[in-house]
Amino acid sequence: MMDVETIIKNIIVKQISNDETQIELLPETNLQSIGMDSIRFIKMIVYIEKELNIEYPDDKLLIAESGTLRQITTIVENCLYNL
């Protein structure tokens, strides 16, 4: 089974990339700098919620709050493990 960060990374890359581009996504990469916009962001969050069976916190539904792979992973892990 994949770890949470890998699952989220795959979801992010699917939201941003197309067949012609390869994205190097590091934990601290600013998602907006690699093409994440507000519509893609919300679609990504919905997909994460469905994939991991969680409810993403409303107060984190801003790219400013969830703008990197690391931030999203931390939030999702908190939801999964009730931290």
DSSP file (Angstrom, degrees, kcal/mol; ACC not computed):
  #  RESIDUE AA STRUCTURE BP1 BP2  ACC     N-H-->O    O-->H-N    N-H-->O    O-->H-N    TCO  KAPPA ALPHA  PHI   PSI    X-CA   Y-CA   Z-CA
    1    1 A M              0   0    0      0, 0.0     2,-0.1     0, 0.0     0, 0.0   0.000 360.0 360.0 360.0 139.7    0.0    0.0    0.0
    2    2 A M        -     0   0    0      1,-0.1     2,-0.1     2,-0.1     0, 0.0  -0.413 360.0-111.4 -75.9 151.8    1.2    3.5   -0.9
    3    3 A D     >  -     0   0    0     -2,-0.1     4,-2.1     1,-0.1     3,-0.2  -0.388  32.0-104.0 -77.9 164.3    1.9    6.0    1.8
    4    4 A V  H  > S+     0   0    0      1,-0.2     4,-2.5     2,-0.2     5,-0.2   0.885 118.9  53.2 -57.5 -44.4   -0.4    9.1    2.2
    5    5 A E  H  > S+     0   0    0      1,-0.2     4,-2.7     2,-0.2    -1,-0.2   0.903 109.1  49.1 -61.5 -40.8    2.2   11.5    0.6
    6    6 A T  H  > S+     0   0    0     -3,-0.2     4,-2.3     2,-0.2    -1,-0.2   0.907 110.8  50.0 -65.9 -41.8    2.6    9.3   -2.5
    7    7 A I  H  X S+     0   0    0     -4,-2.1     4,-1.9     2,-0.2    -2,-0.2   0.941 114.4  44.6 -60.2 -47.7   -1.2    9.0   -3.0
    8    8 A I  H  X S+     0   0    0     -4,-2.5     4,-2.7     1,-0.2    -2,-0.2   0.905 110.8  54.0 -65.3 -41.9   -1.6   12.8   -2.7
    9    9 A K  H  X S+     0   0    0     -4,-2.7     4,-2.6    -5,-0.2    -1,-0.2   0.920 108.5  49.5 -58.3 -44.8    1.4   13.5   -4.9
   10   10 A N  H  X S+     0   0    0     -4,-2.3     4,-2.0     1,-0.2    -1,-0.2   0.893 111.1  49.6 -62.5 -39.8   -0.1   11.3   -7.6
   11   11 A I  H  X S+     0   0    0     -4,-1.9     4,-1.7     2,-0.2    -2,-0.2   0.925 111.5  48.7 -64.7 -45.0   -3.5   13.1   -7.3
   12   12 A I  H  X S+     0   0    0     -4,-2.7     4,-1.7     1,-0.2     5,-0.2   0.934 110.6  50.1 -60.5 -47.7   -1.8   16.5   -7.6
   13   13 A V  H  X S+     0   0    0     -4,-2.6     4,-3.0     1,-0.2    -1,-0.2   0.892 108.9  52.4 -61.3 -40.1    0.3   15.5  -10.6
   14   14 A K  H  < S+     0   0    0     -4,-2.0    -1,-0.2     1,-0.2    -2,-0.2   0.861 110.0  49.6 -63.4 -34.8   -2.9   14.2  -12.4
   15   15 A Q  H  < S+     0   0    0     -4,-1.7    -1,-0.2    -3,-0.2    -2,-0.2   0.818 122.8  29.8 -72.7 -30.3   -4.6   17.6  -11.7
   16   16 A I  H  < S+     0   0    0     -4,-1.7    -2,-0.2    -5,-0.1    -3,-0.2   0.844 106.7  69.1-100.1 -39.5   -1.8   19.7  -13.1
   17   17 A S     <  -     0   0    0     -4,-3.0     2,-0.3    -5,-0.2     5,-0.1  -0.345  52.2-162.4 -89.9 162.5    0.0   17.7  -15.8
   18   18 A N    >   -     0   0    0      3,-0.1     3,-1.3    -2,-0.1    -2,-0.0  -0.733  47.3 -85.8-123.9-178.8   -0.8   16.6  -19.2
   19   19 A D  T 3  S+     0   0    0     -2,-0.3    -2,-0.0     1,-0.3     0, 0.0   0.725 124.1  55.2 -63.4 -20.5    0.9   14.0  -21.3
   20   20 A E  T 3  S+     0   0    0      1,-0.0     2,-0.4     2,-0.0    -1,-0.3   0.656 101.1  63.0 -89.6 -15.6    3.4   16.4  -22.6
   21   21 A T    <   -     0   0    0     -3,-1.3     2,-0.5     2,-0.0    -3,-0.1  -0.891  60.3-155.7-118.9 142.5    4.8   17.7  -19.3
   22   22 A Q        -     0   0    0     -2,-0.4     2,-0.5    -5,-0.1    -3,-0.0  -0.943  16.7-153.3-108.7 132.8    6.6   16.0  -16.5
   23   23 A I        -     0   0    0     -2,-0.5     2,-0.8     2,-0.0   -10,-0.1  -0.915   8.1-152.0-112.2 128.8    6.3   17.6  -13.1
   24   24 A E        -     0   0    0     -2,-0.5     2,-0.7   -11,-0.0    -2,-0.0  -0.880  20.3-169.2 -95.0 111.7    8.9   17.3  -10.4
   25   25 A L        -     0   0    0     -2,-0.8   -12,-0.1     4,-0.0    -2,-0.0  -0.884   5.4-176.5-111.2 107.0    6.9   17.7   -7.2
   26   26 A L    >   -     0   0    0     -2,-0.7     3,-1.7     1,-0.1    43,-0.5  -0.606  42.3-103.5 -94.1 160.2    8.9   18.2   -4.0
   27   27 A P  T 3  S+     0   0    0      0, 0.0    43,-2.6     0, 0.0    44,-0.4   0.803 121.4  40.4 -54.2 -31.5    7.2   18.4   -0.6
   28   28 A E  T 3  S+     0   0    0     41,-0.2     2,-0.2    40,-0.1    -3,-0.0   0.349  82.0 128.6-102.2   5.7    7.8   22.2   -0.4
   29   29 A T    <   -     0   0    0     -3,-1.7     2,-0.5     1,-0.1    40,-0.5  -0.429  64.8-121.6 -63.3 129.2    7.0   23.0   -4.1
   30   30 A N    >>  -     0   0    0     -2,-0.2     3,-0.8     1,-0.2     4,-0.5  -0.626  17.6-147.7 -72.0 119.6    4.4   25.8   -4.3
   31   31 A L  G >4>S+     0   0    0     36,-3.0     5,-2.3    -2,-0.5     3,-1.1   0.837  95.2  57.4 -62.9 -33.7    1.5   24.3   -6.2
   32   32 A Q  G >45S+     0   0    0     35,-0.3     3,-1.4     1,-0.2    -1,-0.3   0.844  99.0  61.0 -64.6 -31.8    0.5   27.6   -7.8
   33   33 A S  G <45S+     0   0    0     -3,-0.8    -1,-0.2     1,-0.3    -2,-0.2   0.676 106.6  46.0 -70.6 -15.6    4.0   27.9   -9.3
   34   34 A I  G <<5S-     0   0    0     -3,-1.1    -1,-0.3    -4,-0.5    -2,-0.2   0.190 134.3 -79.7-112.7  15.9    3.5   24.6  -11.2
   35   35 A G  T < 5S+     0   0    0     -3,-1.4     2,-0.4     1,-0.3    -3,-0.2   0.504  74.9 148.2 109.6   4.7    0.0   25.4  -12.5
   36   36 A M      < +     0   0    0     -5,-2.3    -1,-0.3    -6,-0.1     2,-0.2  -0.599  21.3 179.7 -74.4 125.5   -2.5   24.8   -9.7
   37   37 A D     >  -     0   0    0     -2,-0.4     4,-2.5     1,-0.0     5,-0.1  -0.648  44.2 -92.9-115.3 179.0   -5.4   27.2  -10.0
   38   38 A S  H  > S+     0   0    0     -2,-0.2     4,-2.1     1,-0.2     5,-0.2   0.856 122.9  49.2 -65.5 -36.1   -8.5   27.4   -7.7
   39   39 A I  H  > S+     0   0    0      2,-0.2     4,-2.2     1,-0.2    -1,-0.2   0.943 114.0  44.7 -68.8 -47.0  -10.7   25.1   -9.8
   40   40 A R  H  > S+     0   0    0      1,-0.2     4,-2.6     2,-0.2    -2,-0.2   0.883 111.1  56.6 -61.5 -37.4   -8.0   22.4  -10.1
   41   41 A F  H  X S+     0   0    0     -4,-2.5     4,-2.4     2,-0.2    -2,-0.2   0.939 108.6  44.2 -61.3 -48.7   -7.4   22.9   -6.3
   42   42 A I  H  X S+     0   0    0     -4,-2.1     4,-2.5     2,-0.2    -1,-0.2   0.909 113.4  51.1 -65.1 -41.7  -11.0   22.2   -5.4
   43   43 A K  H  X S+     0   0    0     -4,-2.2     4,-2.3     1,-0.2    -1,-0.2   0.908 110.3  50.7 -59.4 -41.4  -11.2   19.2   -7.8
   44   44 A M  H  X S+     0   0    0     -4,-2.6     4,-2.6     2,-0.2    -2,-0.2   0.918 109.7  49.4 -62.0 -44.9   -8.0   17.9   -6.2
   45   45 A I  H  X S+     0   0    0     -4,-2.4     4,-2.7     2,-0.2    -2,-0.2   0.917 110.6  50.2 -62.5 -43.9   -9.5   18.2   -2.7
   46   46 A V  H  X S+     0   0    0     -4,-2.5     4,-2.3     1,-0.2    -1,-0.2   0.913 111.7  48.5 -60.2 -42.7  -12.7   16.4   -3.7
   47   47 A Y  H  X S+     0   0    0     -4,-2.3     4,-3.0     2,-0.2     5,-0.2   0.909 110.9  50.1 -65.4 -41.6  -10.6   13.6   -5.2
   48   48 A I  H  X S+     0   0    0     -4,-2.6     4,-2.6     2,-0.2    -2,-0.2   0.925 110.1  51.3 -61.0 -44.5   -8.5   13.3   -2.1
   49   49 A E  H  X>S+     0   0    0     -4,-2.7     5,-1.4     1,-0.2     4,-0.9   0.924 115.0  41.8 -59.1 -45.1  -11.6   13.2    0.1
   50   50 A K  H  <5S+     0   0    0     -4,-2.3     3,-0.3     2,-0.2    -2,-0.2   0.926 115.6  49.1 -68.5 -45.0  -13.1   10.4   -2.1
   51   51 A E  H  <5S+     0   0    0     -4,-3.0    -2,-0.2     1,-0.2    -1,-0.2   0.876 124.6  28.7 -63.8 -39.6   -9.8    8.5   -2.4
   52   52 A L  H  <5S-     0   0    0     -4,-2.6    -1,-0.2    -5,-0.2    -2,-0.2   0.373 102.7-124.1-107.0   3.4   -9.0    8.5    1.3
   53   53 A N  T  <5 +     0   0    0     -4,-0.9     2,-0.3    -3,-0.3    -3,-0.2   0.937  66.4 126.5  53.5  54.2  -12.6    8.7    2.7
   54   54 A I      < -     0   0    0     -5,-1.4     2,-0.6    -6,-0.2    -1,-0.2  -0.822  62.1-123.0-129.1 169.4  -12.0   11.8    4.7
   55   55 A E        -     0   0    0     -2,-0.3     3,-0.1    -3,-0.1    -9,-0.1  -0.967  29.7-136.5-115.5 113.3  -13.6   15.2    5.0
   56   56 A Y        -     0   0    0     -2,-0.6     5,-0.1   -11,-0.1     2,-0.1  -0.464  32.6-100.6 -68.3 134.2  -11.0   18.0    4.3
   57   57 A P    >   -     0   0    0      0, 0.0     3,-1.9     0, 0.0    -1,-0.1  -0.331  21.3-137.7 -62.6 132.4  -11.3   20.8    6.9
   58   58 A D  G >  S+     0   0    0      1,-0.3     3,-1.6     2,-0.2    -2,-0.1   0.842 102.3  60.7 -57.2 -36.0  -13.2   23.8    5.6
   59   59 A D  G 3  S+     0   0    0      1,-0.3    -1,-0.3     2,-0.1     3,-0.1   0.542 103.9  51.2 -73.5  -4.0  -10.7   26.2    7.2
   60   60 A K  G <  S+     0   0    0     -3,-1.9     2,-0.7     1,-0.1    -1,-0.3   0.250  75.1 107.9-111.3   9.7   -7.9   24.7    5.0
   61   61 A L    <   +     0   0    0     -3,-1.6     2,-0.4    -4,-0.1    -1,-0.1  -0.097  59.1  92.5 -84.0  39.3   -9.7   25.0    1.7
   62   62 A L  S >> S-     0   0    0     -2,-0.7     4,-1.9     1,-0.1     3,-1.0  -0.984  78.7-130.8-128.1 141.6   -7.5   27.8    0.5
   63   63 A I  T 34 S+     0   0    0     -2,-0.4   -32,-0.1     1,-0.3   -31,-0.1   0.841 110.7  61.8 -59.7 -30.5   -4.3   27.4   -1.5
   64   64 A A  T 34 S+     0   0    0      1,-0.2     3,-0.3     2,-0.2    -1,-0.3   0.830 111.8  37.4 -63.1 -31.3   -2.7   29.7    1.0
   65   65 A E  T <4 S+     0   0    0     -3,-1.0    -2,-0.2     1,-0.2    -1,-0.2   0.704 132.2  27.8 -90.1 -23.7   -3.4   27.0    3.7
   66   66 A S  S  < S+     0   0    0     -4,-1.9    -1,-0.2     1,-0.1    -2,-0.2  -0.341  78.1 130.4-134.9  50.1   -2.8   24.0    1.5
   67   67 A G        +     0   0    0     -3,-0.3   -36,-3.0   -36,-0.1     2,-0.3   0.428  62.1  48.1 -94.1   0.9   -0.3   25.2   -1.0
   68   68 A T  S  > S-     0   0    0    -38,-0.2     4,-2.3   -37,-0.1     5,-0.2  -0.933  82.0-114.4-135.7 161.4    2.3   22.5   -0.9
   69   69 A L  H  > S+     0   0    0    -43,-0.5     4,-2.7   -40,-0.5     5,-0.2   0.902 117.8  53.1 -57.5 -42.3    2.4   18.7   -0.9
   70   70 A R  H  > S+     0   0    0    -43,-2.6     4,-2.4     2,-0.2    -1,-0.2   0.921 108.7  48.4 -62.0 -45.3    3.8   18.8    2.7
   71   71 A Q  H  > S+     0   0    0    -44,-0.4     4,-2.2     2,-0.2    -1,-0.2   0.931 114.1  46.0 -62.4 -45.3    0.9   21.0    3.9
   72   72 A I  H  X S+     0   0    0     -4,-2.3     4,-2.8     1,-0.2     5,-0.2   0.920 112.0  51.4 -64.1 -43.7   -1.7   18.8    2.3
   73   73 A T  H  X S+     0   0    0     -4,-2.7     4,-2.8    -5,-0.2     5,-0.2   0.913 110.1  49.3 -59.8 -43.6   -0.1   15.6    3.5
   74   74 A T  H  X S+     0   0    0     -4,-2.4     4,-2.2     2,-0.2    -1,-0.2   0.923 112.7  47.3 -62.0 -45.2   -0.1   17.0    7.1
   75   75 A I  H  X S+     0   0    0     -4,-2.2     4,-1.9     2,-0.2    -2,-0.2   0.930 114.0  46.8 -62.7 -46.1   -3.7   18.0    6.9
   76   76 A V  H  X S+     0   0    0     -4,-2.8     4,-2.8     1,-0.2     5,-0.2   0.909 111.1  51.2 -64.8 -42.5   -4.8   14.7    5.5
   77   77 A E  H  X S+     0   0    0     -4,-2.8     4,-2.7    -5,-0.2     6,-0.3   0.890 108.0  53.1 -62.4 -37.8   -2.8   12.7    8.0
   78   78 A N  H  X>S+     0   0    0     -4,-2.2     5,-1.2    -5,-0.2     4,-0.7   0.892 111.6  46.2 -62.2 -38.8   -4.5   14.7   10.8
   79   79 A C  H  <5S+     0   0    0     -4,-1.9     3,-0.3     3,-0.2    -2,-0.2   0.918 115.7  45.4 -68.2 -43.4   -7.9   13.8    9.3
   80   80 A L  H  <5S+     0   0    0     -4,-2.8    -2,-0.2     1,-0.2    -1,-0.2   0.881 125.3  30.1 -68.5 -38.6   -7.0   10.1    8.9
   81   81 A Y  H  <5S-     0   0    0     -4,-2.7    -1,-0.2    -5,-0.2    -2,-0.2   0.280 102.9-123.2-109.0   9.6   -5.4    9.7   12.3
   82   82 A N  T  <5       0   0    0     -4,-0.7    -3,-0.2    -3,-0.3    -4,-0.1   0.882 360.0 360.0  50.0  47.2   -7.5   12.3   14.2
   83   83 A L      <       0   0    0     -5,-1.2    -1,-0.1    -6,-0.3    -4,-0.1   0.455 360.0 360.0 -81.4 360.0   -4.4   14.2   15.4
